[in-house]
């Protein structure tokens, strides 16, 4: 974080401002933890703050303090548009391209508000005046914490802010299980624990808070919808809209499904294909050196992190599966080079 940037943002925040904070469509734990942690921080500085998600956020994240104040654009479009038009500052957390806001994007693009990005995804677009950006951060929530400290407001952090940030970091590291988690992340987590948050409670709310139908859907995926291609060290799960409807699918119910094939010995690359109205959404994960962000950027109009990325395939499900397998077959030599011992 460049001192000049921090000094200018600190000056902006010296007087009460009208601020809107956005996170991306289909928000995960890091998106919501970042959104709410920053929201509570800015509220303590006496700003007028509106947190916004483009679409509904998962029920299992509604326990985060303050989510009852989140404006959902699909339900409150006119209200959100009014807030954007009045805003002095717009923060965007956990995404690097305004297109991730879907229908809200033109309103934010045309806003005269100062736009500040807090994110850890590579290659952010040139849509912001200020960038709080570090690719090797474990989570956007970690950058929210760094941002607060850099501004000199450590004394403002309370258990509520700490809880939101901790939840975001825990979510995006899969309980501190990814390579991006380093010593500095654990030091920050140790600092957050000093605020008295109950880490066992947060773990339970994040990972033991799903519906019965979600568990049935996961069993269905494991039993009938998982394809294993051992010659490519690849496993993937595919779900149609009809199948999701069978299990009363709710937003967030497929969270974590993409990781399931990675629990199988010899599988280092995984994907989840979910059918939408006119395209198939693909989420990819990898262990080790295979760069799924490049895979998604090159073939699926997407991107993300080296070991976690996503995109879209504008084909029917059956065509998308065939296309995905064909593309992955083209990586056979690279996969064998990266995972020589199987």
Secondary structure, 3 states (H helix, E strand, C coil): CCHHHHHHHHHHCCCCCEEEEEECCCCCHHHHHHHHHHHHHHHHCCCEEEEEECCCCCHHHCCCCCHHHCEECCCCHHHHHHHHHHCCEEEEECCCCHHHHHHHHHHHHHCCCEEEEEECCCCCCCCCCEEEECCCCCCHHHHHHHHHHHHCCHHHCCHHHHHHHHHHHHHHCCCCCCCCCCHHHHHHHHHHHCCCCCHHHHHHHHHCCCCHHHHHHHHHHHHHCEEEEHHHCEEEEEECHHHHHHCCCCCCCCCCHHHHHHHCCCCCEEEEEEECCCCEEEEEEECCCCCHHHHHHHHCCCEECCCEEEEEECCCHHHHHHHHHHHHHCCHHHHHHHCCCC
